[in-house]
Amino acid sequence: MTRQVKRAFKYRFYPTGEQAAELSRTFGCVRLVYNKALEERTRAWYGEQRRISYVQSSAALTQWKKTQELAFLAEVSSVPLQQALRHLQTAFGNFFAQRAKYPRYKSCKKSRASAEYTRSAFTWRDGQLTLAKMTQPLDIRWSRPLPEGTEPTTVTVSRDAAGRWFVSLLCQDTIAPAATTAAVGLDAGITSLVTLSTGEKVANPKHERRDRARLARAQRELSRKAKGSANREKARRKVARVHARIADRRRDVLHKLSTRLVRENQTVVIEDLSVRNLLKNGTLARAISDASWTQLRSMLEYKCAWYGRELVVIDRFFPSSKLCGTCGTVRGKLPLNVRVWTCVCGAVHDRDVNAARNILAAGLAVSACGDGVRPQRESSRTGRSSVKQEPQRATAGIPRL
């Protein structure tokens, strides 16, 4: 069964000097409008206990353009400025729904430089994209074709810290997932990026470690440059390019892995890892960050939704590594340096493969029977049934593989 989904196709482009100047001005105006609207909302709430809606912010933007101080806002396209107000409205909606923290101000140095154009602010003709306030189309490198017969509905232009320009085109796409009934469990790790319940281990490329010497050298050169100088800006760009190289290669590997897993399996089972707490381990924090487990989970979530797959997330306290998949005994202690262990029943387990198989079994049980198929502790700290098991207690209700 085919599915209609919205997908963003990101391409690199090379603007002319005039286009780069126009986009830079637009980025600055978008940031200013966002910060000024946030300041007005904050003042109204804390000073008068009054909420400001998007309509009121939009009316205020019109008045700002009429002032002598902010008259330059009328020189750029109005659509990205209105989109900035909509993004702020969404941020406040998430805050009041307790899905996110209070919106923060955008920084010219740290925040992402971007501008969003809706259909009324760009022209798409013969495969060429021309933005508002521009006379020439963007010089885009079409690394892959857009879906046949579709046109972009939203265009987002951005510039990263390395000075590279990107354009993201939001299009309607048709996905025809292949029929399959296979299921797989994933155990995330450091030595192996993920271990599958089939016994396959996906190697961890360790991109940050491979470029660590290059990154350290670029950072040392940056530290020697005088603040505010042109040479410091060049050195900063060099550091940013190394970081971009690491991030791009990591993202490429995760995209290929997640797409393969979703296409080949109807059910994907993962653990609900608390990466933020794991990063408190000073010895493994750098390796955990390089593995980017959170990004992999995010990719699996939206790709499963695209392909009509089921993503099952089991409780983080489930003892997947210490649980014997043969007899159901839970081992008391299992240090990280122990990669192969023998159960009292005589079964020899590879730590990661055993964990992946236990994760799959628990996920299938949760998917089939609902929550509560695992044994409970005497007193639950969270009030939920899926909690950590005590050592040396047999499992109940988990199918064996």
PyMOL commands that set and color helices and strands:
alter all, ss='L'
color gray80, all
select helices_A, chain A and resi 17-48+54-66+71-75+78-96+119-121+207-210+212-224+230-264+275-278+285-291+293-307+351-369
alter helices_A, ss='H'
color red, helices_A
select strands_A, chain A and resi 3-13+113-118+122-125+128-131+140-141+154-159+165-175+183-188+192-196+201-203+267-271+310-314+340-342+348-350
alter strands_A, ss='S'
color yellow, strands_A
deselect
rebuild
show_as cartoon
